[in-house]
Amino acid sequence: MKVILFNGSRREKGCTYTALNIVAEELQAAGIETQIFFVGGRVAKGEVETVVDEATELLKSADGVVFGSPVYYASPSGEMLMFLDRLYWKAESELRFKPAASVASARRAGTTACLDVLNKYTTYAQQPVITSRYWNMVHGSKPEDVLQDIEGVQIMKTLGRNMAWILKSVEAGKQVGVPQPVAEQKIFTNFVR
């Protein structure tokens, strides 16, 4: 099994990466392969289509995903939003039914609004949303601060363990013949006559 963790920060090894890495360590301890894929800085440089193409390829072998973003103006980074807009348009079929989690990193506030935005993408593709024991957030201005956020660290560890449990439960279900839902053709309603 494999989980791809998408880092939507402009800083490749900053606070968001630190949070995602804690989740990845728990997944690895449960025998699940992980890869942290840097999105933010590359999208800021205008590489959005290349990044989306690479992510789409990675998703073909992924069993779950985690989307991490810093909080900018009480929302995910613009880079993460641009990436997710394009990714869910292009690769919805590769995301569908794959367990997903969102992680927000902030100096102080805006995390719940950020998580709300990130989680809306996953529900669009019928992805089971993985939770922790509280909202999936960490606080700090630099990676060392995040590691001192002992509640945030515990939340990230619990998130990793919960993701591992759900992935293994899905796999066990497949082995005993529990069928995956079949995606229906979408119906679009327009209220303008």
N, C-alpha and C positions, 0 to 999 in steps of 0.2 A: 504494500500500500504506500501511497505517496501523497503528500500535501504540499501545495505551492503556497507560499506566503508572499504577498505582494506589498512592497514597501513604497508608499506614495509620498514619501518625504523628499525634499530637495537634497537632503543630506543622507548619503548612502549608509553611513554608520552612526547615525544620531539616535535620538530617543525612540523613534518609531522602530528602527532596526533593533534596538535593545529589547523592547517589548516583544517583538516578533521572535527574536532569538530565544527568549525564555519559553515561549510557546513551543518553538521548534525543539528545544532540548527535551521537553516533556514528551513530545511525540516520538522523538528518537528513542527515549528510554522505554517506550512502549513498542519499539520495533518498527516504527513507521518512518519511512524515508521522507526527508524534507528538503525544500529548496527555497531560499529567500531570493525573490526576483525584484530587482531595483527598477522602479517605474519613474518616480518623481523627477529626478535630475535629468533623465533622458527625455521625458516628455517636455520639460522646460526648454530643452535644446531643440525642440521641433521634431523629435523622432517618434511621434505618437503612433503613426501607422506601422513602423518597424517594430515598436514595442508591442503593439497589439498582435501583430503577426507572430512574433516570438511567443507571446503568452498563449495564443491560440494553439500553437504546436505543443507547448508544455501541458496544456489542459487535457490533451488527448490521452495522456498517461497518468493524470492526476485523479485521485479519489476524493479529495477535499481541497478547499481553499480558505485562506485567511487574508482579508484585506486590512492593511494598516495604514493609518494616515495621521499626520499631525493636525492639530486644530488651527485653522487660519480663519479668523473672523467668525467663530462659532460654527464652522463647517469644515468638511475635508478640504485638503489642498486643491487648488484649481487643477493641478496636474493629475491628481487622482480622479477627480470628477471627469476630466477630459478622457482619461484612460478608460474609466468604467463606462462612460457613454459609448465609446467606440467598441469596447470589448463585448458588452452585452448586446450590441447591435450585430456584431460580426459572429460572435462565438456562443450565442445563447444555447445552442444544442450541445456544446461541449461542457457547459456549466450546469445544465438541467439535472436536477435531482442530486447533485453533489453537495454534501454537507459544507456549510460555509459559516465563517465567523468574521466579525469586524472588530478592529482594535483602534482606539483613539489615544493619542498622546498629546498632552497639553501642559503648558507651564502652570495654568491655573484653572480656567473654566472653558465652557463650550463643548465639553466632551459628549454629553448626552445628545445634543443637537447634531453633532458630527456622526455619532453612532446611528442615529435615526436615519440620516441621509444614506449612509453606507448600507444599512440593512434593507433599505427599499430596493436596491439593486438585486439582492439575493432572492427576495420574495418574487420578483418578476420572473425569475427562471425556475421557480418551484423548488428552491434549494432549502433543505432543512437548516434552520439557523441554530448554531451552537452557542450556548451561553456558558457563563461561569457562575460564581456565587454572588456576583454583583455586576454592575456594568463593566464591560471590557475596556478599562481605561488605566493609564498610568500618568503620573505627573512628574515634571521636572524640566529644567532648562537645558540640561546636558545628560548624557548617558549615566554618569555617576549619580546624578540626582534620582533618576529612574530606579536604579538599584537600591537606593535608600527609601524608596516608596514601598515599604514592606507590605502594605495592603495591596498595592498594584502588582507587585511581584507575585503575591499569592494568587491574585485573580488570574494572571497570565498562566501560572502553573496549573491552576484548576481548569482553565480553558483548554490547555493542551491535553490534559487527562480526559476531559469530557469529549473532546474531538476524537481522541483515540478510541474511547469506549463506543461512541456512535459509529465510527468507521468499522470497528470490529463487529458491532451488532448488525450493521448492514451486510457485511460479508457473511456472517453466520446465517442471516436470513436468506441470502442467495443460495447458500449451500443446502438448505433444507427446502428450497423451492418456493420461497415467498417472492412473488413477482413484483418487479418494479412497476410503478404506475406508468401508464402510457400517456404521453402528452397529446392532448387534443388540439385540433386546429383552433386557433384563437378566434374569438368572436369580438368584433369591434363595434361598439354602439356609438352612434352619433345622435345627439339630442337635438340637432338643428334639422328642421323639416324643410 
